Amino acid sequence: MKRDVADFVARCLNCQKVKAEHQRPGEWLQPLEILKWKWEHITMNFVIGLLRTQQGHDSIWVIADRLTKSTHFIPVRTTYTLDKLAAIYIEDIVRLHGIPVGIVSDRDPRFTS
């Protein structure tokens, strides 16, 4: 599967263009603290612009534990509301790992608006 994803990304025009900055400049960067427990601090990001699957998913929600680097890849649609994403988060992440102390993200508009 890893090779398939790498091959797809290498051939995907949107994937090659995704590095563009579309957000206002952020504040000063702060160093992240040293972690002690798994799934206490997580990161999350969206991979968007993918081909639509038979189930209608066109994005992947990547949620990773900062300590162990254990990662969940959750297929989603770009049209999902914040309420729908919250329900998926509770069902797929909180149910397995509990509520994290901290979340690091790239300020996606779904979470910052």
C-alpha positions in Angstrom: 0.0 0.0 0.0 2.9 2.4 0.8 4.3 1.9 -2.7 0.9 2.5 -4.3 0.4 5.8 -2.4 3.9 6.9 -3.3 3.3 6.1 -7.0 0.0 7.9 -6.9 1.5 11.0 -5.3 4.4 11.1 -7.8 1.9 11.1 -10.7 -0.7 13.4 -9.2 -0.6 17.0 -10.4 -2.5 18.4 -7.4 -0.1 16.6 -5.0 2.8 18.3 -6.7 1.2 21.7 -6.4 0.1 21.4 -2.7 3.1 23.2 -1.3 1.6 26.6 -2.2 0.8 29.0 0.8 -2.9 29.9 1.0 -3.0 31.1 4.5 -2.1 34.3 6.3 1.3 34.3 8.0 1.3 32.6 11.3 2.6 33.8 14.6 6.1 33.0 16.0 6.8 29.3 16.1 7.0 27.8 19.6 9.1 24.7 20.5 7.0 21.6 21.2 7.3 20.1 24.7 8.9 16.7 25.4 6.3 14.0 25.5 5.8 11.3 28.2 2.6 9.4 27.3 1.4 8.0 24.0 -1.7 9.6 22.4 -1.5 12.4 24.9 -0.5 14.9 22.1 -1.5 14.4 18.5 -1.1 16.0 15.1 -3.8 16.1 12.4 -3.8 17.2 8.8 -5.9 16.7 5.7 -4.6 15.3 2.4 -7.0 16.8 -0.2 -7.5 16.8 -4.0 -7.4 13.0 -4.3 -9.5 11.0 -6.8 -13.0 10.2 -5.5 -13.4 6.6 -4.3 -16.5 4.5 -4.9 -17.8 5.5 -1.5 -17.4 9.2 -2.4 -14.3 9.9 -0.3 -11.9 12.5 -1.8 -9.6 13.2 1.1 -7.7 11.5 3.9 -7.6 12.8 7.5 -4.3 11.9 9.0 -4.1 11.8 12.8 -0.8 10.8 14.4 0.5 10.4 17.9 3.5 12.7 18.4 5.4 10.3 20.7 5.1 6.9 19.0 4.3 8.2 15.4 1.4 5.7 15.3 -1.0 7.1 12.7 -4.7 6.7 11.7 -5.6 7.4 8.0 -9.3 8.1 7.9 -11.1 8.5 4.5 -13.3 11.6 4.5 -15.1 13.9 2.0 -14.2 17.6 1.7 -17.9 18.4 2.1 -18.0 17.0 5.7 -19.1 19.5 8.3 -17.2 20.1 11.5 -20.0 18.2 13.4 -19.5 15.2 11.1 -15.7 15.3 11.5 -16.1 15.6 15.3 -18.3 12.4 15.3 -15.7 10.6 13.2 -13.0 11.7 15.6 -14.8 10.5 18.7 -15.7 7.2 17.0 -12.2 6.5 15.6 -9.7 8.2 17.9 -11.2 9.0 21.3 -12.8 5.5 21.5 -9.4 3.9 21.1 -7.0 6.3 22.7 -9.0 8.7 24.9 -9.0 12.5 24.8 -5.6 14.1 24.0 -4.1 16.9 26.1 -2.9 18.8 23.0 -3.5 18.9 19.3 -1.1 20.3 16.7 -2.6 21.1 13.3 -1.8 23.4 10.3 -4.7 25.7 11.1 -7.1 24.1 8.6 -10.2 26.4 8.0 -12.5 23.7 9.3 -11.0 24.1 12.8 -10.1 27.8 12.9 -13.3 29.4 11.5 
